[in-house]
Amino acid sequence: MIRHHLPFLAGLMILAMTIPSCKSRQKSLNVQPGAIVPMENESVQVLMGRLDSCSFNAEWVSGKASVKTNQEGNETSFNITLRAKKDSIIWISISPLLGIEVARVMITPDSVMMLDRIHNKYQVNTFETINKLLQLKVNFEIVQALLYGNFFAYKKNENRFNSVYLEEKFYVLSSLNKKKLKRSLEEGDLTKPVIQDVFINDTFYRIFKMSVLDQRINKSLLTEYEDFRQTDAGQFPFKSKTKVKAEKELEIFIDFGKLKVGEIQEFPFNIPSNFERSR
């Protein structure tokens, strides 16, 4: 049970330098981007500044969502209750669609702890466990950003964003310029760095799609967002789809029904005395 949900957690876990400012956002947040002007005279730093100023930025978050996963044809549906404190804790309770809690997870920058109430077991691990399962490198920062639809650099030492171009009415912030990207994909050069592309809407500067491709090990991560709604902490994507392609393919669909920001949360995680540690 617990191992079954590890890839899902990694998926969760996967969110203003110039005008226009994000202080006056549009009321209709589901509009698709229209024609946009090329940013020939704009720098990567300008676009990253707009992303930062328009990001979802809540100290406290709580919400409920329905989740569907599909791993090579095996579909699973369940509900989650989410609580989170910025840069500190992501707490998740997992339940069947009409049932009681079957698992509880608490993620911190240093650990991933899980309670399996079906088998009376618990786990305490680092992110290395998730990384081994996904064959992708994730950490707390990436999980939080994927959940909120915020920007992150997949590999900070390698992913220096070098270009901004247009594609399908989006700004694309990329770790490679378009010509080098095309050549890299055609040649399949295993010495090439990880390619990360961020598709950004120019109406309110939120991420609609983000992809990571590691050609060296043939692994990829793609997340798409929709149904952005205004909150006191910025616009939050109530629906998302994440696809992980590694040793196995996994799709994760998240649909939030409720979301609150700003309310202080508690993160209960007591391990019953009759639970055994699973290794």
C-alpha positions as semicolon CSV with decimal commas, in nm:
position;residue;x (nm);y (nm);z (nm)
1;M;0,000;0,000;0,000
2;I;0,262;0,252;0,104
3;R;0,500;0,165;-0,176
4;H;0,212;0,193;-0,421
5;H;0,165;0,561;-0,332
6;L;0,530;0,665;-0,328
7;P;0,535;0,766;-0,697
8;F;0,216;0,968;-0,644
9;L;0,377;1,159;-0,360
10;A;0,675;1,241;-0,574
11;G;0,436;1,374;-0,833
12;L;0,286;1,606;-0,573
13;M;0,605;1,598;-0,461
14;I;0,507;1,694;-0,942
15;L;0,355;2,528;-0,835
16;A;0,783;4,141;-1,016
17;M;1,061;4,276;-1,206
18;T;0,857;4,462;-1,471
19;I;0,501;4,551;-1,569
20;P;0,253;4,388;-1,592
21;S;0,224;4,340;-1,220
22;C;0,042;4,045;-1,065
23;K;-0,139;4,257;-0,810
24;S;-0,434;4,307;-1,048
25;R;-0,511;3,961;-1,179
26;Q;-0,800;3,882;-1,409
27;K;-1,117;3,743;-1,257
28;S;-1,151;3,482;-1,529
29;L;-0,852;3,258;-1,470
30;N;-0,938;2,976;-1,709
31;V;-0,893;3,178;-2,025
32;Q;-0,654;3,028;-2,273
33;P;-0,362;3,248;-2,372
34;G;-0,411;3,457;-2,681
35;A;-0,157;3,604;-2,921
36;I;0,153;3,721;-2,739
37;V;0,444;3,939;-2,835
38;P;0,787;3,780;-2,873
39;M;1,024;3,872;-2,593
40;E;1,312;3,955;-2,821
41;N;1,412;4,248;-2,606
42;E;1,331;4,078;-2,279
43;S;1,581;3,879;-2,078
44;V;1,545;3,540;-1,913
45;Q;1,581;3,721;-1,583
46;V;1,277;3,939;-1,659
47;L;1,055;3,641;-1,729
48;M;1,181;3,456;-1,421
49;G;1,109;3,768;-1,218
50;R;0,751;3,774;-1,342
51;L;0,716;3,404;-1,261
52;D;0,842;3,467;-0,909
53;S;0,614;3,763;-0,844
54;C;0,309;3,574;-0,977
55;S;0,378;3,245;-0,797
56;F;0,143;3,086;-0,544
57;N;0,293;3,198;-0,214
58;A;0,109;3,075;0,094
59;E;0,260;3,017;0,437
60;W;-0,021;2,775;0,530
61;V;-0,235;2,561;0,299
62;S;-0,514;2,308;0,351
63;G;-0,738;2,139;0,099
64;K;-0,917;1,830;-0,029
65;A;-0,873;1,669;-0,367
66;S;-0,966;1,362;-0,566
67;V;-0,677;1,175;-0,724
68;K;-0,654;0,921;-1,004
69;T;-0,341;0,731;-1,094
70;N;-0,270;0,512;-1,393
71;Q;0,036;0,291;-1,393
72;E;0,057;0,088;-1,712
73;G;-0,319;0,036;-1,727
74;N;-0,371;-0,017;-1,353
75;E;-0,601;0,264;-1,241
76;T;-0,656;0,372;-0,882
77;S;-0,883;0,646;-0,743
78;F;-0,878;0,793;-0,393
79;N;-0,922;1,115;-0,198
80;I;-0,659;1,314;-0,016
81;T;-0,664;1,574;0,258
82;L;-0,369;1,810;0,231
83;R;-0,207;2,034;0,490
84;A;0,116;2,222;0,435
85;K;0,350;2,481;0,581
86;K;0,572;2,661;0,333
87;D;0,918;2,508;0,292
88;S;0,863;2,290;0,599
89;I;0,593;2,023;0,589
90;I;0,353;1,858;0,345
91;W;0,102;1,636;0,527
92;I;-0,134;1,407;0,334
93;S;-0,413;1,176;0,445
94;I;-0,519;0,915;0,188
95;S;-0,865;0,759;0,186
96;P;-1,075;0,547;-0,052
97;L;-1,347;0,742;-0,226
98;L;-1,606;0,656;0,040
99;G;-1,390;0,517;0,318
100;I;-1,175;0,592;0,619
101;E;-0,807;0,681;0,614
102;V;-0,580;0,403;0,487
103;A;-0,249;0,590;0,481
104;R;-0,092;0,906;0,617
105;V;0,219;1,076;0,488
106;M;0,434;1,358;0,623
107;I;0,705;1,503;0,401
108;T;0,976;1,737;0,527
109;P;1,296;1,856;0,359
110;D;1,482;1,574;0,536
111;S;1,240;1,283;0,549
112;V;0,936;1,104;0,411
113;M;0,730;0,928;0,681
114;M;0,436;0,701;0,607
115;L;0,172;0,513;0,804
116;D;0,009;0,210;0,641
117;R;-0,311;0,154;0,841
118;I;-0,411;-0,150;0,638
119;H;-0,101;-0,353;0,726
120;N;-0,013;-0,177;1,055
121;K;0,326;-0,070;0,930
122;Y;0,523;0,253;0,899
123;Q;0,824;0,381;0,711
124;V;1,076;0,655;0,774
125;N;1,290;0,732;0,472
126;T;1,477;1,007;0,292
127;F;1,406;1,122;-0,061
128;E;1,654;0,865;-0,183
129;T;1,375;0,606;-0,161
130;I;1,150;0,800;-0,397
131;N;1,440;0,875;-0,628
132;K;1,521;0,506;-0,659
133;L;1,159;0,421;-0,740
134;L;1,117;0,696;-0,999
135;Q;1,471;0,696;-1,133
136;L;1,437;1,073;-1,120
137;K;1,585;1,323;-0,878
138;V;1,323;1,490;-0,659
139;N;1,336;1,672;-0,327
140;F;1,102;1,867;-0,102
141;E;1,140;2,185;-0,306
142;I;1,040;2,008;-0,628
143;V;0,742;1,832;-0,469
144;Q;0,613;2,159;-0,325
145;A;0,661;2,343;-0,656
146;L;0,487;2,069;-0,858
147;L;0,193;2,075;-0,619
148;Y;0,152;2,454;-0,634
149;G;0,239;2,502;-1,000
150;N;0,547;2,708;-0,916
151;F;0,882;2,728;-1,091
152;F;1,181;2,513;-0,995
153;A;1,512;2,418;-1,154
154;Y;1,535;2,041;-1,181
155;K;1,913;2,038;-1,153
156;K;2,040;2,370;-1,027
157;N;2,401;2,315;-1,128
158;E;2,309;2,212;-1,483
159;N;1,976;2,379;-1,563
160;R;2,077;2,734;-1,629
161;F;1,791;2,879;-1,826
162;N;1,935;3,033;-2,140
163;S;1,649;3,123;-2,371
164;V;1,291;3,242;-2,410
165;Y;1,095;3,159;-2,726
166;L;0,734;3,125;-2,838
167;E;0,546;2,801;-2,891
168;E;0,170;2,743;-2,912
169;K;0,095;3,089;-2,771
170;F;0,315;3,040;-2,466
171;Y;0,644;3,184;-2,359
172;V;0,883;2,892;-2,321
173;L;1,161;2,935;-2,069
174;S;1,419;2,674;-2,161
175;S;1,752;2,539;-2,046
176;L;1,846;2,512;-2,416
177;N;1,774;2,748;-2,702
178;K;1,540;2,616;-2,969
179;K;1,812;2,533;-3,225
180;K;2,024;2,345;-2,973
181;L;1,715;2,165;-2,844
182;K;1,625;2,040;-3,192
183;R;1,983;1,931;-3,261
184;S;2,010;1,761;-2,923
185;L;1,691;1,560;-2,980
186;E;1,794;1,460;-3,330
187;E;2,144;1,353;-3,233
188;G;2,047;1,183;-2,907
189;D;2,374;1,303;-2,757
190;L;2,408;1,139;-2,415
191;T;2,649;1,408;-2,300
192;K;2,380;1,674;-2,326
193;P;2,244;1,824;-2,002
194;V;1,893;1,767;-1,872
195;I;1,643;1,967;-2,079
196;Q;1,379;2,159;-1,886
197;D;1,109;2,365;-2,058
198;V;0,856;2,585;-1,876
199;F;0,547;2,700;-2,071
200;I;0,416;3,030;-1,935
201;N;0,094;3,219;-2,002
202;D;0,144;3,593;-2,055
203;T;-0,196;3,692;-1,913
204;F;-0,109;3,621;-1,551
205;Y;0,235;3,461;-1,578
206;R;0,156;3,118;-1,439
207;I;0,297;2,787;-1,556
208;F;0,059;2,588;-1,778
209;K;0,307;2,312;-1,862
210;M;0,649;2,204;-1,744
211;S;0,867;1,925;-1,883
212;V;1,196;1,768;-1,781
213;L;1,380;1,534;-2,019
214;D;1,695;1,348;-1,925
215;Q;1,819;1,193;-2,249
216;R;2,111;1,026;-2,080
217;I;1,889;0,783;-1,893
218;N;1,571;0,815;-2,104
219;K;1,357;0,953;-1,821
220;S;1,103;1,234;-1,835
221;L;0,856;1,428;-1,622
222;L;0,565;1,630;-1,765
223;T;0,312;1,829;-1,563
224;E;0,019;2,029;-1,704
225;Y;-0,202;2,268;-1,506
226;E;-0,550;2,414;-1,554
227;D;-0,847;2,562;-1,366
228;F;-0,650;2,843;-1,202
229;R;-0,845;3,018;-0,927
230;Q;-0,765;3,329;-0,730
231;T;-0,672;3,291;-0,361
232;D;-0,529;3,532;-0,106
233;A;-0,188;3,381;-0,185
234;G;-0,211;3,405;-0,564
235;Q;-0,356;3,183;-0,832
236;F;-0,368;2,811;-0,760
237;P;-0,415;2,538;-1,025
238;F;-0,708;2,327;-0,904
239;K;-0,642;2,060;-1,169
240;S;-0,316;1,903;-1,276
241;K;-0,186;1,606;-1,469
242;T;0,161;1,465;-1,416
243;K;0,322;1,196;-1,629
244;V;0,641;1,026;-1,519
245;K;0,826;0,810;-1,769
246;A;1,099;0,596;-1,615
247;E;1,124;0,219;-1,577
248;K;0,744;0,229;-1,575
249;E;0,502;0,498;-1,686
250;L;0,282;0,668;-1,428
251;E;0,008;0,928;-1,470
252;I;-0,136;1,129;-1,180
253;F;-0,452;1,340;-1,206
254;I;-0,534;1,578;-0,918
255;D;-0,861;1,770;-0,888
256;F;-0,896;1,998;-0,586
257;G;-1,247;2,062;-0,457
258;K;-1,152;2,282;-0,163
259;L;-0,850;2,494;-0,080
260;K;-0,779;2,734;0,205
261;V;-0,476;2,950;0,267
262;G;-0,351;3,138;0,572
263;E;-0,499;2,917;0,844
264;I;-0,245;2,764;1,083
265;Q;-0,245;2,386;1,054
266;E;-0,157;2,092;1,275
267;F;0,025;1,786;1,143
268;P;-0,062;1,486;1,361
269;F;0,159;1,187;1,296
270;N;0,159;0,942;1,583
271;I;0,291;0,592;1,522
272;P;0,076;0,335;1,711
273;S;0,271;0,102;1,937
274;N;0,151;-0,207;1,748
275;F;0,286;-0,080;1,412
276;E;0,598;-0,245;1,273
277;R;0,862;-0,055;1,083
278;S;0,876;-0,158;0,718
279;R;1,217;-0,159;0,550
